[in-house]
Amino acid sequence: MDKYAAFLRGIGPLNPNMRNEKLRQVFESQGLEQVQTVITTGNVLFATTSRDIPALEASIEKAFPEQLGFNSATFILSHDELKQLAENHPFELENKQLDQFVAFTRQTVAPDFPGKAQESGWDGVSIYDRTVYCK
């Protein structure tokens, strides 16, 4: 059984239908196992034998409005993908107080994206697989 993390967009802990116990119930209703929520972040850890990530994302996204009355984009990464991301340091920051932002995508990011992002005011942009880092 493989381990995954689901990153949910737009989860607000003040909404009673977005609380951890209800999020866990949605994942468990999809047949996922070892379901755990991470504090009130909207991140959910789980295990499954399925390796069809797009189908898992679609199934979970479909379940939210049906079971809890809201929509949420869902991005799933495997344990190995997360480990690689943690080891990837796109920016060597001299000032550790600076923020870095990480965004997940479903498709490969266009090669001209870093230039466009820098034109929009980001100091640095780096792409790694389906992940965009900005500082």
Secondary structure per residue as TSV (DSSP state, phi and psi in degrees):
chain	resnum	aa	ss	phi	psi
A	1	M	-	360.0	129.2
A	2	D	E	-92.3	152.3
A	3	K	E	-105.8	142.8
A	4	Y	E	-138.5	164.3
A	5	A	E	-127.0	134.0
A	6	A	E	-107.0	128.3
A	7	F	E	-105.3	117.3
A	8	L	E	-101.7	134.3
A	9	R	T	-93.3	135.9
A	10	G	T	79.2	28.1
A	11	I	-	-88.0	127.6
A	12	G	-	-121.8	116.8
A	13	P	T	-63.6	-14.9
A	14	L	T	-77.5	-19.2
A	15	N	S	-78.7	119.0
A	16	P	G	-58.8	-27.7
A	17	N	G	-80.0	-3.1
A	18	M	G	-109.5	9.6
A	19	R	S	-73.0	157.0
A	20	N	H	-51.6	-46.5
A	21	E	H	-63.2	-35.5
A	22	K	H	-73.8	-37.5
A	23	L	H	-62.2	-43.3
A	24	R	H	-60.2	-41.3
A	25	Q	H	-61.0	-38.3
A	26	V	H	-62.6	-46.2
A	27	F	H	-65.6	-40.9
A	28	E	H	-66.0	-33.5
A	29	S	H	-67.0	-18.2
A	30	Q	T	-88.5	4.1
A	31	G	T	83.3	12.8
A	32	L	-	-83.2	149.7
A	33	E	E	-117.5	166.0
A	34	Q	E	51.8	40.8
A	35	V	E	-74.0	127.3
A	36	Q	E	-138.3	139.9
A	37	T	E	-98.6	154.3
A	38	V	E	-106.5	102.7
A	39	I	T	46.4	-128.5
A	40	T	T	-118.9	42.4
A	41	T	T	-88.9	-18.5
A	42	G	T	83.3	14.1
A	43	N	E	-104.1	136.3
A	44	V	E	-129.8	128.9
A	45	L	E	-98.7	144.2
A	46	F	E	-161.4	168.8
A	47	A	E	-126.2	148.7
A	48	T	E	-161.7	158.9
A	49	T	S	-88.5	-13.8
A	50	S	-	-71.5	142.4
A	51	R	-	-119.3	10.1
A	52	D	-	-89.5	83.6
A	53	I	H	-60.5	-47.4
A	54	P	H	-58.5	-37.9
A	55	A	H	-67.8	-39.2
A	56	L	H	-63.5	-46.1
A	57	E	H	-59.3	-45.5
A	58	A	H	-64.5	-41.5
A	59	S	H	-64.6	-43.5
A	60	I	H	-66.4	-45.1
A	61	E	H	-61.6	-36.1
A	62	K	H	-68.8	-34.2
A	63	A	H	-72.0	-30.5
A	64	F	H	-58.3	-55.1
A	65	P	H	-66.8	-32.8
A	66	E	H	-67.7	-41.5
A	67	Q	H	-97.3	-30.9
A	68	L	H	-125.6	-5.6
A	69	G	S	79.9	22.0
A	70	F	-	-145.0	162.1
A	71	N	-	-104.6	146.8
A	72	S	-	-152.0	128.9
A	73	A	-	-70.4	140.9
A	74	T	E	-125.6	127.1
A	75	F	E	-119.1	121.4
A	76	I	E	-110.8	131.5
A	77	L	E	-127.0	145.4
A	78	S	E	-77.4	163.2
A	79	H	H	-54.9	-44.2
A	80	D	H	-63.7	-40.4
A	81	E	H	-62.5	-42.6
A	82	L	H	-64.9	-39.3
A	83	K	H	-61.9	-42.7
A	84	Q	H	-63.8	-39.8
A	85	L	H	-64.1	-39.9
A	86	A	H	-65.2	-32.3
A	87	E	H	-82.0	-17.0
A	88	N	-	-85.3	118.3
A	89	H	-	-116.3	90.0
A	90	P	-	-69.9	-25.1
A	91	F	-	-125.6	125.5
A	92	E	-	-89.9	101.5
A	93	L	-	-89.0	125.4
A	94	E	S	-72.9	-38.1
A	95	N	S	-98.5	103.7
A	96	K	T	-68.9	-7.8
A	97	Q	T	-82.3	-12.7
A	98	L	S	-70.6	145.8
A	99	D	-	-86.2	146.4
A	100	Q	-	-120.6	140.6
A	101	F	E	-116.1	141.8
A	102	V	E	-124.3	130.5
A	103	A	E	-124.2	137.3
A	104	F	E	-100.1	145.0
A	105	T	-	-127.3	163.7
A	106	R	S	-93.1	-26.5
A	107	Q	S	-114.4	167.1
A	108	T	-	-62.8	138.1
A	109	V	-	-77.1	139.0
A	110	A	-	-59.9	140.3
A	111	P	T	-59.4	-26.3
A	112	D	T	-88.0	1.9
A	113	F	H	-61.2	-45.2
A	114	P	H	-56.1	-41.8
A	115	G	H	-63.8	-42.7
A	116	K	H	-65.1	-40.2
A	117	A	H	-65.3	-40.7
A	118	Q	H	-66.8	-34.0
A	119	E	H	-63.7	-25.5
A	120	S	T	-86.2	0.2
A	121	G	T	112.8	-1.2
A	122	W	-	-77.9	137.8
A	123	D	S	-69.8	-37.2
A	124	G	-	-150.1	144.6
A	125	V	E	-137.7	134.3
A	126	S	E	-136.7	142.0
A	127	I	E	-115.1	134.4
A	128	Y	E	-137.0	108.2
A	129	D	T	58.2	-118.5
A	130	R	T	-101.8	27.4
A	131	T	E	-125.5	136.4
A	132	V	E	-114.9	126.5
A	133	Y	E	-105.8	135.2
A	134	C	E	-133.0	148.2
A	135	K	-	-134.3	360.0
